[in-house]
Amino acid sequence: MNRKTNIIFIIIFAFLFACKSYAGGIAIPGYEKLIFNADEKNQSVKFYNPDSNSCYLRLSLILDGGKELWRSDFIEPGGEVKEILLSETLEAGTYGALLKYECFSLNDKTQLNGLEMKLTAVFKKGS
């Protein structure tokens, strides 16, 4: 494992340990980089809530500086998001971003904990 992978593993492990009292933990998929099409609002992705979770996940993609580009609805365990609509288009380039995870109870949608994962968002010109 390289240093970045180790850091992501440690962050996710710490999050799972903190959530251990809630139904055995919450699995959070990790990403180091997301690649998008430049100058387009509609984007293809593969975000999901693992089957093993016993909570809803809500994800937000936020640029460094705080601009929210997208927020999901509640994603049920085993659910996935394949297409997103960004709030604005971005020019080709590499951007610092956060993928924010919020966890909610299946019973009453009470907010549990969450996690913010730093990543790189790469916007490429179409070929």
N, C-alpha and C positions, 0 to 999 in steps of 0.2 A: 504494500500500500504506500502511496505517496503521502506527503504531509497534508495536502488539501483533503484527501480521502479520510485520513486519520482524524482531522479536525471535524469534518462533517459527521463521522461515526461517533465521536465523543459528544457532539451537540445532540444528536438524535438519541444516543444512549442516555444522556442526562435528562432529556425530555421524557423518554419512556420511564425512567426511574421515578421522576416526579409524578407521573400519571399512574404509577403502579397500583395505587389504591382504587383507581377507577377501572373496574372490570379487567384487571390484568395488564393494563397499559394500552397506549394508543400508538399505532404504527403510522409514521409520517414518511412518505416518499421523499427522497432527497434529489436535488438537482444542482449542478454546478453551473450549467449554461443552458439557456434556452435560445433557439434560433427561430427568427421570425422573418417574414417578407417585409422589406422596407416599403414605405408609402402605401400601406394597406391597413385597413381597420380589421377586416376578417382574417383570422389566423387559425391554423390547425395546431392543436396541442394534444397531449395525452396526460391529463391530470386525473387522478383517481383517489378514491377512498378505499383502502384495502378491506377485503371481506372480513378480516379478523377484528376490525374495529367495532366497538359497540357505541358509536357516536356519529353524529353528522360532522362533516368538515365543511368549512367555507374558506375559500382561497381568495387572496387579493394579490395582484401584481402591482408593485409600487416602485417607481423610479427613485433613485437617490435624489433627495431634495423633497420627497413627500408626495409627488404627483401620482395619484392612483390611476392606472391605465385600465384596470379591469377588476371586477369582483364577481365571484360565483354566487349562485344560490346555494342552499344546503345540498351537499352531496352525500347521499346515503351510503352505508357500507356496501361495497361491491359496485358502486356507481362510478361513472367516469364522465369527464368533459372532453370532447374531441374538437370542438370549435369554440372560439371566443371572439367577441367584438370589442376591440380596444376603444377607449374614449377619444383617441386621436391617432393620427398616423405619425410615424417617426421616420426620419431620413436614415439612409444606410449609415451604420456605425455601431460601435460597441458602447453599451450603457451599463452602469452599475444599477442594480435593482434588488428588491426584496420580494420573496414569495412569502406572504403572510398566511399562516394557517390558524384558524380559529376552530375550536372544538365545542360541540353542543350536544347536550343530552338527547337521546332518542325519545324519551318520555315527554318532556315538556320544553325542549329546546333551550334549557338553561345553559348559559355559557360556562364552559369548563375552562381549561387553560388553552394556551396557544403557543405558537412558535414563529419567529421571523427568521427566514433563511436567506442570507446574502447570496447573490448569484450574478452572473453576467448575462445580459440580454443582448444578443447580436441580431441586428437588422440588416439583412442582405438584399441587394438588388436582385430582381428576378433574372433568370437566365434565358 
